[in-house]
Structures are given as C-alpha cells and as structure tokens.
Amino acid sequence: MKELDNEDQKRQNISKDIFNLIKLIKQGNMLPAICFSFNRRRCEELAQLFKDYSLITENEKEIINKVWTKGIKTLSIEDQDMKSIS
C-alpha cells in the first residue's frame, strides 16, 4: 500500500512540475507551446489540473468570442442551433 502512496506522490509532484513549467512559459511570453502526454489517463489528469488556468488574456478572450460569433452567423439557422455548436 505504501508503494501506491509513493507512486501517487510522484504523480502529484510531476503534475506540479508540469503546472509550474507551463506557468513559466506563459510568464516568459513563450506561448504558444505544445506539451505531450503519451498516456491517455495522464493526459486527462493534466487536463483536469489546467481546467481553471487560462493561458490567454481577457482581450484575447474577447477577440476569440467575436471571431466565434461571426463564424457562427455564417452557418444556417439549423446548424446554429445544434447542441455541438452552442
């Protein structure tokens, strides 16, 4: 059982290291960047770790929303109402 606890601790430490690395990349204005995870479960864990961490500024969010809204308006009314779109 201690071996599992130790393994979980290692995973948490690595997750913190990756989180800190991404923060440094952002602070150093080195975005965009690509981070690979070759394990699906690990990829999902890391996605959860970053789910509340934004890599874009408020201004960039506004620009993205404008582009998204403009793009949606080019679709037919039926397509605009699709659940996968809204």
C-alpha positions in Angstrom: 0.0 0.0 0.0 2.9 2.4 0.7 4.1 1.8 -2.8 0.9 3.1 -4.2 1.0 6.1 -1.9 4.6 6.8 -3.1 3.5 6.4 -6.7 0.6 8.8 -6.2 3.0 11.3 -4.6 5.4 11.1 -7.5 2.5 11.8 -9.9 1.4 14.8 -7.9 5.0 16.1 -7.8 5.3 15.7 -11.6 1.9 17.4 -12.1 3.1 20.3 -10.0 6.3 20.5 -12.0 4.4 20.5 -15.3 2.0 23.1 -14.0 5.0 25.3 -12.9 6.6 24.8 -16.3 3.5 26.0 -18.1 3.3 29.0 -15.8 6.9 29.9 -16.6 6.3 29.5 -20.3 3.3 31.8 -20.0 5.2 34.4 -17.8 8.1 34.3 -20.2 5.8 35.1 -23.1 6.8 31.9 -24.9 3.3 30.8 -25.9 2.1 29.0 -27.9 3.8 25.8 -26.7 3.0 22.1 -27.1 3.1 19.7 -24.2 2.8 16.0 -24.9 1.5 13.2 -22.8 1.7 9.7 -24.3 -0.7 8.2 -21.8 -4.5 8.9 -22.2 -5.2 8.7 -18.5 -2.3 11.0 -17.7 -3.5 13.4 -20.4 -6.9 13.5 -18.7 -5.3 14.1 -15.3 -3.3 17.0 -16.7 -6.3 18.5 -18.4 -8.1 18.5 -15.1 -5.1 20.2 -13.5 -5.3 23.0 -16.0 -9.1 23.3 -16.4 -9.2 26.6 -14.4 -5.9 28.0 -15.6 -6.3 30.4 -18.6 -3.4 30.8 -21.0 -5.0 33.8 -22.7 -5.7 37.4 -21.7 -9.1 39.0 -21.3 -8.5 40.9 -24.6 -7.7 37.6 -26.4 -10.9 36.1 -25.0 -12.9 39.0 -26.4 -11.3 38.6 -29.8 -11.9 34.8 -29.8 -15.6 35.4 -28.9 -16.0 37.9 -31.7 -14.5 35.5 -34.2 -16.6 32.7 -32.9 -19.8 34.7 -33.1 -19.0 35.9 -36.6 -18.3 32.4 -37.7 -21.5 31.0 -36.2 -23.5 33.6 -38.1 -22.3 32.2 -41.4 -24.0 28.9 -40.6 -27.6 28.1 -41.5 -30.1 28.6 -38.7 -30.4 24.8 -38.2 -26.7 24.4 -37.8 -26.5 27.4 -35.4 -29.0 25.6 -33.2 -27.0 22.4 -33.0 -26.0 21.4 -29.4 -22.4 20.8 -30.5 -22.3 24.5 -31.7 -23.9 26.2 -28.7 
